[in-house]
Amino acid sequence: MFSTLFYNPIYNLLVLVIDKIPGGDVGLATIIVTCIVKVILFPLSKQATKTQLKMKLLEPEIQKIKEQYGKNREEFGRKTLEFYRKNELNPFASFFLILIQLPVIIALAYIFISGGLPSIKSELLYSFVTVPTVVSTMFLGLVDVSSRSFILSVLAGLAQFIQIRLSVPAYKKPEQVSSGTPSFSDDLARSMNVQMRYVMPVFMFLVCLSVSGAVALYWITGSVFTIGQELYFRRTIKRVPKVV
């Protein structure tokens, strides 16, 4: 099922683009394929980005609910879900987006691990896809995307850091929003925030460094795409109705 739904389609799309690009640059083909995947996932990505922005704008209202019902876990959960529903928020939107992208990343990495490039597995090609006459894994003649690349891995981690910095607001200490003593949930929220903002970019750097440069290039392109999308939606979402 993985091969049918992810590996074969991505492999054929990559080979098809390589065949159309002068010089058969696999790096450029990876960027183009990434953009195509992002366009396909745009509706889900759009919803996830809007949810993140609305969550940030509505953070004071969510904090009020926490202060009012925080001691009653069941009531707090019910009020929070009611608040999300009235404001058309889906807190799991970003999780679904990441979940869908994982098979794409795995398929792209496996293409190079299994020797799918620069050699072409003609038996996997669809009838309308022809074998390219030239296949070059040297991205712009500078970086071999079929092997590990420290430079691309660093750029992938940096792009991830910028993306998270835009989408995940800095954690506010409890004393900044409330006079109460920090609770376990406050400490957990702070820990998660720090991990997202600083640990995740390092983790992405290590992941990209352990696989091919094509995966790092995919992540760089995807992050830049998401950053542009984030900035665009920041301009379009001006006001959000506050409902408690």
C-alpha positions, -999 to +999 in steps of 0.1 A: +000+000+000+029+024+008+044+018-026+011+022-044+000+054-026+033+072-020+065+056-034+055+049-069+036+082-076+064+103-061+091+083-080+072+087-113+066+124-107+102+130-099+114+110-130+089+129-151+101+163-140+138+152-143+130+143-179+116+178-186+144+197-169+175+206-190+205+187-176+183+164-156+190+182-123+176+160-096+178+189-071+157+212-092+133+184-098+130+178-060+121+215-055+095+213-082+080+181-069+079+197-034+060+227-047+035+203-064+030+184-032+025+216-013-001+228-038-019+195-034-018+198+004-026+235+003-063+232+016-051+213+046-021+236+051-042+266+048-065+254+075-036+246+098-020+280+093-053+298+099-059+278+130-024+286+144-029+324+137-064+324+153-051+305+183-025+332+188-050+359+185-074+342+208-048+333+234-060+359+260-096+344+258-082+309+262-062+321+292-094+335+308-111+301+304-080+285+321-081+309+350-118+304+355-121+267+351-085+254+354-091+238+388-119+216+373-103+195+346-135+182+332-152+216+330-121+232+316-119+206+288-156+211+280-154+249+280-122+248+259-138+224+233-169+246+232-147+277+226-129+259+198-161+249+182-177+283+183-146+299+168-142+271+142-108+260+155-093+226+149-063+222+172-053+190+155-050+206+120-012+210+122-008+174+134-028+160+105-006+180+081+026+166+096+011+131+096+004+132+059+038+146+050+057+118+068+050+091+041+061+116+014+095+122+032+100+085+038+092+078+001+116+104-011+144+091+012+138+056+001+141+065-036+178+072-030+184+045-004+170+019-027+191+031-057+162+046-075+184+075-087+205+083-106+198+048-121+162+046-132+139+017-123+120+015-156+098-013-143+082+011-118+075+038-144+039+045-156+032+041-193+033+079-199+067+084-181+098+080-202+133+073-190+154+105-189+184+107-212+204+126-186+201+123-148+224+145-126+223+143-088+245+174-086+222+202-076+232+232-097+265+215-102+275+221-065+259+196-041+252+159-046+216+154-033+219+116-035+242+116-005+243+133+029+249+171+028+259+191+058+252+224+042+216+215+031+210+199+066+220+232+083+197+251+059+169+227+067+173+232+104+175+270+100+144+271+078+126+250+104+137+274+131+123+304+112+091+286+104+085+276+140+094+311+153+067+326+131+040+300+139+047+292+176+046+323+199+071+325+227+059+311+260+045+336+285+055+329+320+025+324+343+034+355+363+030+375+331-006+364+327-016+354+362-006+360+398-009+323+407+019+298+412+030+279+380+012+246+378+023+213+363+004+221+331+022+255+329+056+238+333+046+212+306+034+240+282+067+258+287+087+226+281+067+219+249+072+254+237+110+253+242+112+219+225+092+231+195+112+263+191+147+249+197+148+211+198+128+206+167+152+225+143+181+205+158+162+173+154+154+181+118+191+189+111+201+155+124+174+137+104+184+154+072+221+148+079+214+111+083+196+107+049+201+121+015+204+158+006+172+155-014+152+151+018+169+182+032+161+201+000+125+189+002+123+202+038+139+236+029+115+242+001+085+231+021+095+254+050+101+284+027+067+277+012+051+275+046+068+307+058+055+326+027+020+312+034+022+322+071+031+358+061+003+359+036-023+348+060-011+372+087-021+399+063-055+385+055-065+375+090-071+409+107-098+402+132-112+371+148-145+372+167-140+365+204-165+340+217-164+324+252 
